[in-house]
């Protein structure tokens, strides 16, 4: 079971927040009408299990490696420290791997308590696990207003010792779909901004959701590739590829709503104002075992990494496992 942190931070302590959530028809603004949402979900449902080919192209608008490091390197060292990573593969495996704060300091805000809750689908460690896929909510309007907040919406990490975690990132500095390298640098190594070009290429134009997958491509070298489905071409574009020895210290995985934040004297998370009225959703959650795709279900998934809903410290927030375990929804 995932362990929630509750460490008091003094004035000027680093602040963080990461929320992972997923797909579906969710938006960070008003949701589309029900009929359109259902149609969009039905269209996306077959993408993960389809025979759509790799395009041989990189994701449109992807940043260069130098740009990725410039934009996201601020979380690398704090992340490693937060999860006990020593550079030798040693890690605290009691909960989901922390990705840490995106900045080294914060304004003078008084005594705060760190929180790190999560809810969603946990992938079991099953021999032959070699991929996961889902349709995940995304927004070009969601605005983070405080430096203590980072929202991951969603974060998906396949079981089987994957080299890549596919993360939708919202911070004070911007929005992106990014790939975290768990085998080599243990840092973000690829990223594409969430903007109008992204939405017109990697969503169906109506559901405000993109479909992403992470799959093993070579068992001998433990090579994995993260890709986004291009709705304009009907093929998969590559965001990041990596191989090597997994450094996360686990063979389980997840598609979850993950949050790092801080709680002050009000008893509410700093993230509440950013998440207010937002719907985060992950649907069509699918796992690949020995090369065959199957829906997330009790046979391959559970809720190992779930924290109680109250651990998000947002009283107005609601969460629902719509269909165990291939569809969940969180509303801020």
C-alpha positions as CSV (number, residue, x, y, z in Angstrom):
1,X,0.0,0.0,0.0
2,X,1.3,3.4,-0.9
3,X,2.6,5.4,2.0
4,X,1.6,9.1,2.3
5,X,4.1,11.6,3.5
6,X,3.3,14.1,6.2
7,X,6.5,15.8,6.9
8,X,6.3,19.3,8.2
9,X,8.2,21.9,6.1
10,X,9.5,25.1,7.6
11,X,9.5,28.6,6.1
12,X,11.0,28.6,2.6
13,X,10.7,24.8,2.2
14,X,10.5,23.4,-1.3
15,X,6.9,23.0,-2.4
16,X,5.6,20.4,-4.7
17,X,2.6,18.9,-6.2
18,X,2.0,16.3,-8.7
19,X,-1.2,14.9,-9.7
20,X,-1.5,12.1,-12.1
21,X,-4.8,11.4,-13.7
22,X,-5.9,10.1,-16.8
23,X,-8.0,10.3,-19.7
24,X,-11.3,10.0,-21.1
25,X,-13.5,12.8,-22.0
26,X,-12.3,14.8,-19.2
27,X,-11.5,18.4,-19.6
28,X,-10.3,21.1,-17.2
29,X,-13.1,23.3,-18.3
30,X,-16.8,22.5,-19.1
31,X,-17.3,18.9,-20.3
32,X,-18.6,18.3,-23.8
33,X,-22.2,17.2,-24.1
34,X,-22.8,13.6,-23.1
35,X,-23.5,12.2,-26.6
36,X,-20.3,13.7,-28.0
37,X,-18.3,12.3,-25.1
38,X,-19.7,8.8,-25.6
39,X,-18.9,8.9,-29.3
40,X,-15.4,10.2,-28.7
41,X,-14.8,7.5,-26.1
42,X,-16.0,4.8,-28.4
43,X,-13.7,6.1,-31.1
44,X,-10.7,6.0,-28.7
45,X,-11.6,2.6,-27.2
46,X,-10.2,0.7,-30.2
47,X,-7.0,2.7,-30.5
48,X,-5.0,0.8,-27.8
49,X,-5.8,-2.6,-29.2
50,X,-5.8,-1.7,-32.9
51,X,-3.2,-2.7,-35.4
52,X,-2.3,1.0,-36.0
53,X,1.3,1.2,-37.2
54,X,4.2,3.2,-35.9
55,X,4.6,6.2,-38.1
56,X,8.4,6.4,-37.9
57,X,8.1,10.0,-36.9
58,X,8.7,11.8,-33.6
59,X,5.8,13.5,-31.8
60,X,5.0,16.8,-33.5
61,X,6.2,19.8,-31.5
62,X,8.4,17.8,-29.2
63,X,11.1,19.8,-27.5
64,X,14.8,19.1,-28.1
65,X,16.6,17.3,-25.3
66,X,18.3,20.5,-24.2
67,X,15.0,22.3,-24.1
68,X,13.5,19.5,-22.0
69,X,16.4,19.7,-19.5
70,X,16.0,23.5,-19.4
71,X,12.3,23.3,-18.7
72,X,12.2,20.3,-16.4
73,X,15.6,19.7,-14.8
74,X,14.5,21.6,-11.7
75,X,12.7,18.5,-10.5
76,X,15.5,16.0,-11.1
77,X,17.6,16.2,-7.9
78,X,14.6,16.9,-5.6
79,X,12.9,13.9,-7.1
80,X,15.8,11.6,-6.5
81,X,16.1,12.8,-2.9
82,X,12.4,12.4,-2.3
83,X,12.3,8.8,-3.3
84,X,15.6,7.8,-1.8
85,X,17.4,7.3,-5.2
86,X,21.1,6.9,-4.7
87,X,22.2,6.4,-8.3
88,X,22.9,2.7,-7.6
89,X,19.3,1.5,-8.1
90,X,18.5,1.6,-4.4
91,X,15.0,3.1,-3.8
92,X,12.2,3.2,-1.3
93,X,9.6,0.9,-2.9
94,X,6.9,1.3,-0.3
95,X,4.8,3.6,-2.6
96,X,4.8,5.1,-6.0
97,X,8.0,6.6,-7.1
98,X,8.2,10.2,-6.3
99,X,9.0,12.8,-8.9
100,X,9.6,15.6,-6.4
101,X,9.3,19.4,-6.5
102,X,9.9,21.5,-9.6
103,X,11.7,24.3,-7.8
104,X,14.2,24.6,-5.0
105,X,12.4,27.1,-2.9
106,X,9.1,28.8,-2.2
107,X,7.8,32.1,-0.8
108,X,7.7,32.5,3.0
109,X,4.5,30.7,3.8
110,X,4.9,29.4,7.4
111,X,4.6,25.8,8.6
112,X,3.3,23.4,6.0
113,X,2.7,19.7,5.8
114,X,3.7,17.7,2.7
115,X,1.2,15.3,1.2
116,X,1.6,12.8,-1.6
117,X,-1.7,10.9,-2.2
118,X,-2.8,8.9,-5.3
119,X,-5.9,7.2,-6.6
120,X,-6.5,5.1,-9.8
121,X,-5.5,1.9,-11.3
122,X,-2.5,-0.1,-10.1
123,X,-1.0,-2.7,-12.5
124,X,0.0,-6.0,-10.9
125,X,3.5,-7.5,-11.3
126,X,2.6,-10.2,-13.8
127,X,5.3,-12.2,-15.7
128,X,5.3,-11.1,-19.3
129,X,3.9,-7.5,-18.6
130,X,5.2,-5.4,-21.5
131,X,3.0,-2.4,-22.0
132,X,0.1,-0.2,-21.1
133,X,-2.1,2.2,-22.9
134,X,-4.9,4.7,-22.0
135,X,-6.9,7.7,-23.2
136,X,-6.2,10.5,-20.9
137,X,-7.7,13.9,-20.1
138,X,-5.7,16.9,-21.2
139,X,-6.2,20.7,-21.1
140,X,-4.6,23.8,-22.6
141,X,-6.6,25.9,-20.2
142,X,-5.7,24.5,-16.8
143,X,-3.6,27.1,-15.0
144,X,-1.5,26.4,-12.0
145,X,-1.4,29.6,-9.9
146,X,1.2,28.7,-7.2
147,X,4.8,27.6,-7.3
148,X,4.0,24.9,-4.8
149,X,1.8,23.1,-7.2
150,X,2.6,20.6,-9.9
151,X,-0.2,18.5,-11.4
152,X,0.4,15.2,-13.3
153,X,-2.8,14.5,-15.2
154,X,-2.3,11.5,-15.7
155,X,0.8,9.5,-15.0
156,X,1.0,6.1,-16.5
157,X,3.7,3.5,-15.9
158,X,3.4,0.0,-17.2
159,X,4.3,-3.1,-15.1
160,X,7.3,-5.1,-16.0
161,X,10.2,-2.9,-15.2
162,X,9.5,-0.2,-17.7
163,X,12.2,2.3,-18.7
164,X,9.5,5.0,-19.2
165,X,6.7,6.7,-17.3
166,X,4.4,8.9,-19.5
167,X,3.3,11.9,-17.6
168,X,1.0,14.8,-18.3
169,X,2.5,17.8,-16.4
170,X,0.9,21.0,-15.2
171,X,3.1,23.5,-13.4
172,X,3.4,27.2,-12.8
173,X,5.7,27.4,-15.9
174,X,3.6,25.4,-18.3
175,X,1.8,22.3,-19.5
176,X,3.3,19.3,-21.3
177,X,3.1,15.6,-22.0
178,X,6.5,14.3,-20.9
179,X,8.5,11.1,-20.6
180,X,10.5,10.2,-17.4
181,X,13.5,7.9,-17.9
182,X,13.6,5.2,-15.3
183,X,16.6,3.3,-16.7
184,X,19.3,5.8,-17.5
185,X,19.2,9.4,-16.4
186,X,16.3,9.1,-14.0
187,X,14.9,12.4,-15.2
188,X,12.6,13.8,-17.8
189,X,14.1,13.2,-21.2
190,X,11.3,14.1,-23.7
191,X,8.4,16.6,-23.7
192,X,5.8,18.2,-25.9
193,X,3.9,21.3,-24.9
194,X,0.1,21.1,-24.6
195,X,-1.0,23.8,-27.1
196,X,-3.4,24.1,-30.0
197,X,-1.1,22.2,-32.3
198,X,-1.0,19.3,-29.8
199,X,-4.8,19.3,-29.4
200,X,-5.4,19.3,-33.2
201,X,-3.0,16.4,-33.7
202,X,-3.2,14.1,-30.7
203,X,-6.9,14.5,-29.6
204,X,-9.9,13.6,-31.6
205,X,-11.0,17.3,-31.7
206,X,-13.9,16.9,-29.3
207,X,-13.1,14.8,-26.2
208,X,-10.1,16.8,-24.8
209,X,-8.2,13.5,-24.4
210,X,-5.2,12.0,-26.0
211,X,-4.2,8.3,-26.2
212,X,-0.7,7.3,-25.1
213,X,1.1,4.1,-24.7
214,X,4.4,2.7,-23.4
215,X,5.5,-0.7,-24.8
216,X,8.5,-2.9,-24.6
217,X,10.1,-3.3,-28.0
218,X,13.1,-5.5,-27.2
219,X,13.1,-7.9,-24.3
220,X,16.9,-8.6,-24.6
221,X,17.8,-5.0,-24.0
222,X,14.7,-4.0,-22.0
223,X,13.9,-1.4,-24.6
224,X,10.7,0.6,-24.2
225,X,9.0,3.2,-26.4
226,X,6.5,5.9,-25.4
227,X,4.1,7.0,-28.2
228,X,1.1,9.2,-28.8
229,X,-1.6,8.3,-31.2
230,X,-1.9,10.8,-34.0
231,X,-5.6,11.2,-34.8
232,X,-4.8,12.9,-38.1
233,X,-2.7,10.1,-39.5
234,X,-4.1,7.1,-37.7
235,X,-0.7,6.0,-36.5
236,X,1.6,6.2,-33.5
237,X,4.3,8.9,-33.2
238,X,7.3,8.3,-30.9
239,X,7.9,10.6,-27.9
240,X,10.8,8.7,-26.3
241,X,12.7,5.4,-26.4
242,X,15.0,4.0,-23.7
243,X,16.6,0.8,-22.7
244,X,18.7,-0.6,-19.9
245,X,18.2,-1.7,-16.3
246,X,15.2,-0.3,-14.5
247,X,16.0,2.0,-11.6
248,X,12.6,2.4,-10.1
249,X,12.9,-0.6,-7.8
250,X,9.5,-2.2,-8.8
251,X,7.8,-4.3,-11.3
252,X,4.3,-3.0,-10.7
253,X,2.8,-0.1,-12.5
254,X,-0.1,2.4,-12.5
255,X,-2.4,4.8,-14.3
256,X,-3.3,7.2,-11.5
257,X,-4.2,10.6,-10.2
258,X,-1.1,11.5,-8.2
259,X,-0.6,14.7,-6.2
260,X,2.2,16.3,-4.4
261,X,1.1,19.4,-2.5
262,X,1.2,21.2,0.9
263,X,-1.4,21.8,3.5
264,X,-1.3,25.0,5.6
265,X,-3.3,26.2,8.6
266,X,-6.5,26.2,6.5
267,X,-6.5,22.5,6.3
268,X,-6.8,22.6,2.5
269,X,-4.3,21.6,-0.1
270,X,-2.7,24.4,-2.1
271,X,-3.8,22.4,-5.1
272,X,-7.5,22.8,-4.5
273,X,-7.8,26.2,-6.1
274,X,-6.2,24.9,-9.3
275,X,-8.3,21.7,-9.4
276,X,-11.6,23.4,-8.5
277,X,-14.2,22.4,-11.1
278,X,-11.7,20.3,-13.1
279,X,-12.4,16.8,-14.2
280,X,-9.5,14.4,-14.6
281,X,-10.3,11.1,-16.2
282,X,-8.6,8.0,-17.5
283,X,-10.4,5.4,-19.6
284,X,-9.8,2.6,-22.0
285,X,-7.0,1.6,-19.6
286,X,-5.3,-1.4,-21.2
287,X,-2.3,-3.6,-20.4
288,X,-0.2,-5.8,-22.6
289,X,1.0,-9.2,-21.4
290,X,3.3,-11.3,-23.6
291,X,2.4,-9.1,-26.6
292,X,-1.4,-9.3,-26.2
293,X,-3.6,-6.4,-25.2
294,X,-6.3,-6.8,-22.6
295,X,-8.5,-4.4,-20.6
296,X,-7.4,-3.6,-17.1
297,X,-9.4,-5.8,-14.7
298,X,-9.1,-7.6,-11.4
299,X,-7.0,-10.2,-13.2
300,X,-4.2,-7.7,-13.8
301,X,-4.9,-4.6,-11.7
302,X,-6.0,-3.4,-8.3
303,X,-5.9,-0.3,-6.1
304,X,-2.6,-1.0,-4.3
305,X,-1.4,2.6,-4.6
306,X,-4.7,4.3,-3.5
307,X,-4.8,6.7,-0.6
308,X,-8.1,7.8,1.1
309,X,-10.0,10.5,-0.7
310,X,-9.5,12.8,2.3
311,X,-5.7,12.6,1.9
312,X,-6.0,15.1,-1.0
313,X,-7.2,17.7,1.5
314,X,-9.8,19.1,-1.0
315,X,-13.2,18.8,0.6
316,X,-15.1,19.4,-2.6
317,X,-13.1,16.8,-4.6
318,X,-14.8,13.5,-5.6
319,X,-13.4,10.3,-7.0
320,X,-15.0,7.3,-8.7
321,X,-13.7,4.1,-10.2
322,X,-16.2,4.1,-13.0
323,X,-15.4,0.6,-14.2
324,X,-12.8,-1.6,-12.4
325,X,-10.1,-1.0,-13.4
326,X,-10.2,0.4,-16.9
327,X,-11.9,3.8,-16.2
328,X,-11.6,6.2,-13.3
329,X,-12.6,9.8,-12.8
330,X,-11.6,12.6,-10.3
331,X,-13.5,15.9,-10.1
332,X,-11.8,18.8,-8.2
